[in-house]
Each structure stands twice: as C-alpha cells, then as structure tokens.
C-alpha cells in the first residue's frame, strides 16, 4: 500500500513540476487557438461551397442579355496630325466653315470642273513640298481602300461612336480593307490629285461623325470623347453638299470673258453715273441732235 501511495505521490509531483514550467501554458493556449481557428475556417469553407449548386462560370442573374464585357479602363486617344513628323507639315487649305469669315471661306474653296466646292477637310503639305509619310490619326479598322484618279486614292478608317477618318490624295498605300491599325502607323505617302491640283503634293484629311464632315482643326490633340459625345447638328450636315451660289455666279461671269459680244443695246450713263435704257444719240458740234425723234420734238414745239 505504501509503495502504491509513494508511486501516486511521485506521479503527482511530476505533473505539478510539468505545469510549473513557463512554456507549458502558452503552448496550451496556442494549440487551443489553432484548433479553434481551424474549425472555424473549415466551417466557413463548407458553408460557402457552391459546387453543390452546379453553377457554371458564365451563369449570372442577368445572363439572358448575353452582353459582351466592356473594357472600361481603356485609355482614350487624342486626334493626331496624320503625318509622321508634324513639325515639318503645314495646313495649305483649311476646312470650309459656313459660319466663318468671308475671306476664310473664299480661301477654303476648291475649284474643279468649272465649279467651286467647299473643302470638307484640311489639305496638309510638307514645308519642303516633297512627299512624306501619312499616318493613322487614330487606331481603328480599315474599311475602304479605293484607287481614285480624281481624289488621288482614298483610305478610310473606322473608329468608335460613328467616327471615321479619311485620307485622300495618297500613294503607295500600305494597308488593305480589314486591317487593324494603331495610331501613328504609316498607311501611305502623300501624293497629288486632279481634284485639287493647286495643293501640289499633299494629303487631304477628313474627320466624319455619323457621315457628316467636321473641322479637323477643332479636334486635333483633343480626346476622341469630345467628338464622340457631340451631336452633329443639321447645319453641319448641310455643309457636305451645299455650294456657295455667289461664288458660282462669279465664276460664270469670269468664264464669259470681257470681250464676248452680246445682243443687248448699249447703255449710256449720265454725268451722275445713272444709266438710261434709251439708244445712244449723236450730237452736232453746236449741241443740236441729229436724231429724227429730236427733230420731230422741235417741230411740235414750234407749232
């Protein structure tokens, strides 16, 4: 009996000495916390498991609309001059503004086929009047490549929100329909056209919104959003087809020539500048008239 009691007392003393050690209780606390945290995480993972609902990656509450995702963080581009080196280029002919000054309107008229047409873009030439690389003003998709002898070949690039850029009077075209081009990519070289021979070697650059030409100078170095959010008015839409009638009439007068003969009688002018519709009357040196009508008037007066 005593031996058993001695064994029990010795075991109890060992346990007491064990728990008196400094690291025992912290170790117990850490182990308990780890067990509790593991249990909590296991419970959360089991409660949020969606495999039992047989969801597919594309299943959404509004999936019936089947709309593609939109890249909202895409950087907006600015309209750029369609030349490789903007510092060596100049605008030779500006866009015809129907609300502009008469002098500016006259300088923005293109004379072709005996008629004046308003310039629907800007004509860009090099300072040395030599050819230069023509680049894409914006990134987009090539939708038109035409070999046109009058306009000097045409390349059209489509962008977002109904915006289209057009490049005329070019040569050595390096793109084809369907190509995706980035801003600054070389698409051709500046050339010449029959439509605007006076411009020499140049590129005719247009910006169109919903099919209506707008002034490129108003949007160069500005974000695409400035034009994309703008609604084109009816007045601007009219500008693409309207031709200044006064200038057309003036050209017809110039074409008639100063030496052409007419069937209308000559018109004399009085000393004050006013015109008369009566035929010219010869006078003698003494001032009397030789016209028969004048003699009849004198006879009636004497009688």
C-alpha positions in Angstrom: 0.0 0.0 0.0 2.8 2.3 0.9 4.5 1.6 -2.4 1.4 2.5 -4.4 0.9 5.7 -2.4 4.5 6.6 -3.0 4.1 6.0 -6.7 1.0 8.1 -6.9 2.6 10.9 -4.9 5.7 10.8 -7.2 3.5 10.9 -10.3 1.5 13.9 -8.9 4.7 15.7 -8.1 5.9 15.2 -11.7 2.7 16.6 -13.2 2.9 19.6 -10.8 6.5 20.2 -11.8 5.5 19.9 -15.5 2.8 22.6 -15.2 5.1 24.8 -13.3 7.3 25.2 -16.4 6.9 28.6 -18.1 6.3 27.4 -21.6 3.5 24.9 -20.8 0.5 27.2 -20.5 1.5 29.4 -23.5 1.9 26.3 -25.6 -1.5 25.0 -24.5 -3.1 28.4 -25.3 -1.6 28.4 -28.8 -2.5 24.9 -29.6 -6.1 25.5 -28.4 -6.3 28.7 -30.6 -5.0 26.8 -33.6 -7.6 24.1 -33.1 -10.4 26.6 -32.8 -9.3 28.6 -35.8 -9.0 25.5 -37.9 -12.5 24.5 -37.0 -13.9 28.0 -37.9 -12.2 28.0 -41.3 -13.4 24.6 -42.1 -17.0 25.5 -41.2 -16.9 28.7 -43.4 -15.5 26.9 -46.4 -18.1 24.2 -46.1 -20.9 26.7 -45.9 -19.8 28.7 -48.9 -19.1 25.8 -51.2 -21.0 26.4 -54.5 -20.2 23.1 -56.1 -23.4 21.6 -54.8 -25.4 24.2 -56.8 -23.8 23.1 -60.1 -23.0 26.7 -61.2 -21.1 27.3 -64.4 -18.6 30.2 -64.8 -20.9 32.1 -67.1 -24.0 31.7 -65.0 -25.2 35.2 -64.0 -28.5 36.6 -62.8 -28.8 38.7 -66.0 -27.2 36.2 -68.4 -30.2 36.4 -70.7 -28.9 39.6 -72.2 -25.7 37.9 -73.2 -23.8 41.2 -73.5 -20.0 41.1 -74.1 -17.8 42.6 -71.4 -16.6 46.2 -72.0 -13.1 47.4 -71.3 -13.8 50.4 -69.0 -10.2 51.2 -68.3 -9.1 51.6 -72.0 -7.1 54.8 -72.5 -8.7 57.4 -74.8 -6.6 58.6 -77.7 -6.3 62.1 -78.9 -6.8 63.1 -82.6 -3.3 63.4 -84.1 -2.0 65.1 -87.2 -1.9 62.3 -89.9 1.8 62.8 -90.6 5.0 61.1 -89.4 6.7 64.5 -88.5 4.0 67.1 -87.6 6.7 69.8 -87.2 7.6 69.6 -90.9 3.9 69.9 -92.1 1.7 72.8 -92.8 -2.1 73.2 -93.5 -2.3 74.6 -97.0 -6.1 74.7 -97.2 -8.4 74.8 -94.3 -11.9 73.4 -93.8 -14.8 75.4 -95.2 -16.7 76.8 -92.3 -20.2 78.0 -93.3 -20.2 80.3 -90.3 -16.7 81.6 -90.9 -15.4 84.9 -92.2 -15.9 85.6 -96.0 -12.1 85.7 -96.5 -11.6 82.4 -94.8 -14.5 80.8 -96.8 -13.0 82.0 -100.1 -9.6 80.5 -99.3 -11.3 77.2 -98.4 -12.9 76.7 -101.8 -11.7 74.1 -104.3 -12.1 74.9 -108.0 -12.7 71.7 -110.0 -14.6 71.1 -113.2 -15.6 74.7 -113.6 -17.3 74.8 -110.2 -16.3 75.8 -106.7 -16.7 73.2 -103.9 -16.3 73.8 -100.2 -13.3 71.9 -98.7 -14.6 69.2 -96.4 -11.3 68.6 -94.7 -7.8 70.1 -94.4 -5.0 69.8 -97.0 -1.6 69.1 -95.4 1.7 69.6 -97.3 5.3 69.4 -96.3 7.4 72.6 -95.8 9.8 71.4 -98.5 6.8 70.5 -100.8 8.1 66.9 -101.0 6.2 63.7 -100.3 6.0 62.4 -96.7 4.6 59.5 -94.7 0.9 59.6 -93.9 -0.1 58.0 -90.6 -3.3 56.9 -88.9 -4.7 59.7 -86.8 -6.5 57.2 -84.5 -6.4 53.4 -84.0 -9.2 51.6 -85.9 -10.2 49.3 -88.7 -9.5 50.0 -92.4 -12.9 49.8 -94.1 -12.1 51.4 -97.5 -9.2 51.4 -99.9 -10.0 52.9 -103.4 -7.8 53.7 -106.4 -9.3 57.0 -107.4 -7.5 59.2 -110.0 -9.6 62.2 -109.3 -9.3 62.2 -105.5 -5.8 60.7 -105.6 -6.7 57.4 -103.9 -8.7 57.0 -100.7 -8.2 55.2 -97.4 -10.9 55.2 -94.8 -10.5 54.0 -91.2 -13.5 53.4 -88.9 -13.4 54.1 -85.2 -15.8 54.1 -82.3 -19.1 56.0 -81.8 -19.6 56.6 -85.6 -16.3 58.4 -86.1 -14.4 57.9 -89.4 -11.1 59.3 -90.6 -10.5 59.6 -94.4 -7.2 60.1 -96.2 -7.2 61.3 -99.9 -4.5 62.3 -102.4 -2.2 59.5 -101.3 0.1 56.9 -103.0 2.0 53.7 -102.1 -0.9 52.5 -99.9 0.4 50.1 -97.3 -2.9 48.8 -95.8 -5.9 46.8 -97.0 -9.5 46.5 -96.0 -9.9 44.7 -92.7 -6.5 45.7 -91.3 -6.3 46.8 -87.7 -4.1 49.9 -87.5 -2.7 51.7 -84.5 -2.4 55.4 -84.0 0.8 56.5 -85.8 1.1 53.5 -88.2 2.2 54.5 -91.7 -0.7 53.8 -94.1 0.6 55.6 -97.3 2.6 58.5 -98.7 1.4 62.0 -99.7 0.6 62.4 -103.4 -1.4 64.5 -105.8 -4.9 64.7 -107.1 -6.8 66.1 -110.0 -9.5 67.4 -107.6 -7.1 69.9 -106.0 -4.1 70.3 -108.3 -3.1 73.6 -106.8 -2.3 71.9 -103.5 0.5 70.0 -105.1 1.9 67.0 -103.1 -0.4 66.8 -100.1 -2.8 64.6 -98.1 -6.4 65.6 -97.8 -7.5 64.6 -94.2 -11.2 64.4 -93.1 -12.9 63.6 -89.8 -16.6 62.5 -90.1 -19.1 61.9 -87.4 -22.2 59.9 -88.4 -21.3 60.6 -92.1 -21.0 64.4 -91.6 -17.6 66.1 -92.2 -16.4 68.2 -89.2 -13.5 70.6 -89.0 -10.4 68.5 -88.1 -8.6 71.6 -86.7 -11.3 71.8 -84.0 -10.3 68.3 -82.7 -6.6 67.8 -83.3 -4.8 67.0 -80.0 -8.2 66.6 -78.2 -9.6 63.3 -76.9 -11.9 61.3 -79.1 -14.7 61.7 -76.4 -15.0 65.4 -77.4 -16.4 64.4 -80.7 -18.0 61.1 -79.7 -20.2 62.8 -77.2 -21.1 65.7 -79.6 -24.3 65.5 -81.7 -23.9 66.8 -85.2 -26.5 69.5 -86.0 -28.5 69.8 -89.1 -26.5 72.9 -90.2 -23.3 70.8 -90.2 -25.0 68.1 -92.2 -25.9 70.6 -94.8 -22.3 71.7 -95.3 -21.3 68.5 -97.1 -23.5 69.2 -100.2 -24.1 72.9 -100.1 -22.1 75.0 -102.6 -21.8 78.8 -102.3 -24.0 80.2 -105.0 -22.4 83.7 -105.1 -19.0 82.2 -105.9 -20.5 80.0 -108.6 -22.2 83.0 -110.3 -18.9 85.0 -110.1 -17.1 82.1 -111.9 -19.7 82.1 -114.6 -19.1 85.8 -115.2 -15.4 85.3 -115.3 -15.7 82.4 -117.8 -17.8 84.6 -120.1 -14.8 86.8 -120.9 -14.5 90.5 -121.2 -14.5 90.5 -125.0 -17.6 88.5 -125.6 -20.4 90.1 -127.7 -24.0 90.5 -126.6 -27.2 91.3 -128.3 -28.3 93.9 -125.8 -28.2 97.5 -126.8 -25.5 99.8 -125.4 -26.4 101.7 -122.3 -25.3 105.3 -121.9 -24.6 106.8 -118.5 -25.5 110.3 -117.4 -22.9 112.5 -115.8 -24.1 111.4 -112.3 -23.4 107.7 -113.1 -27.1 106.7 -113.6 -27.8 104.5 -116.6 -30.5 105.0 -119.3 -32.2 102.5 -121.4 -32.5 104.7 -124.5 -30.3 104.2 -127.5 -27.3 106.5 -127.9 -27.9 109.8 -129.7 -25.3 111.6 -131.8 -24.9 115.3 -131.3 -23.5 118.0 -133.6 -20.8 120.3 -132.6 -23.3 123.0 -131.8 -25.1 120.7 -129.4 -28.2 120.0 -131.7 -29.3 116.5 -132.1 -29.3 114.6 -135.4 -31.8 112.1 -134.2 -35.1 112.0 -136.1 -37.1 111.9 -132.9 -35.3 115.0 -131.7 -36.3 116.9 -134.9 -39.9 115.9 -134.6 -40.0 117.2 -131.0 -38.6 120.6 -132.1 -41.3 120.8 -134.9 -44.1 120.1 -132.5 -42.7 122.7 -130.1 -42.6 125.4 -132.8 -46.1 124.7 -134.0 
